[in-house]
Amino acid sequence: MNFAILTGKVVSEVKVINTDNGTPLCRFTLQVDNRKFNCLVAGMKAYKFMYDIEEDSLITIEGTINDRMQLVVQEYRLDSKPSYFGQIFDYKGRKLPHKKVMW
């Protein structure tokens, strides 16, 4: 297997899938220099990853490339969270869905 260290932006929703044997699997797409990589996080790290990382986050990943050309994440680091400047928030500070209108 090939080892890779990449820094890029998460361009898809981070999804957690529970497999038949009970192992959680997290899937997302990472964009690095106009090239997209399908990425996987396996095991209990998948739940922590889902809560740490969101779409449009800038992250650095260390991982291996499997035979399906997917990047399997071994370690990750959050470089910066997305900025929500100019977007509407509810009273608890959470971003509102794009279809809701406050007034």
PEBELSUL-V356611 format. One record per residue. N is the residue number from 1. RES is the residue in one letter. D_LAST is the distance of its C-alpha to the last C-alpha in Angstrom with 2 decimals. Layout:
[[N;RES;D_LAST] [N;RES;D_LAST]]
This chain:
[[1;M;54.22] [2;N;52.75] [3;F;50.97] [4;A;48.01] [5;I;45.86] [6;L;42.67] [7;T;39.71] [8;G;36.63] [9;K;32.97] [10;V;31.63] [11;V;30.13] [12;S;29.54] [13;E;28.08] [14;V;30.52] [15;K;31.84] [16;V;34.34] [17;I;36.86] [18;N;39.40] [19;T;42.78] [20;D;45.38] [21;N;47.38] [22;G;44.42] [23;T;43.96] [24;P;40.34] [25;L;39.73] [26;C;36.78] [27;R;36.13] [28;F;34.22] [29;T;34.81] [30;L;35.78] [31;Q;35.90] [32;V;38.71] [33;D;39.59] [34;N;38.14] [35;R;39.99] [36;K;38.31] [37;F;39.90] [38;N;39.33] [39;C;39.50] [40;L;40.34] [41;V;40.38] [42;A;42.68] [43;G;43.41] [44;M;41.64] [45;K;40.37] [46;A;37.87] [47;Y;35.74] [48;K;35.77] [49;F;35.01] [50;M;31.94] [51;Y;30.46] [52;D;31.63] [53;I;30.69] [54;E;27.51] [55;E;26.81] [56;D;27.32] [57;S;29.53] [58;L;32.80] [59;I;35.74] [60;T;39.54] [61;I;41.38] [62;E;45.05] [63;G;46.21] [64;T;48.59] [65;I;48.34] [66;N;49.50] [67;D;51.39] [68;R;48.20] [69;M;47.05] [70;Q;44.28] [71;L;43.84] [72;V;44.45] [73;V;42.96] [74;Q;45.40] [75;E;43.60] [76;Y;40.27] [77;R;38.74] [78;L;35.11] [79;D;35.24] [80;S;31.56] [81;K;28.18] [82;P;25.42] [83;S;23.18] [84;Y;19.42] [85;F;18.98] [86;G;15.87] [87;Q;14.07] [88;I;11.07] [89;F;12.59] [90;D;12.12] [91;Y;13.91] [92;K;17.27] [93;G;17.21] [94;R;17.08] [95;K;15.53] [96;L;12.85] [97;P;14.13] [98;H;13.45] [99;K;12.24] [100;K;9.24] [101;V;5.72] [102;M;3.82] [103;W;0.00]]
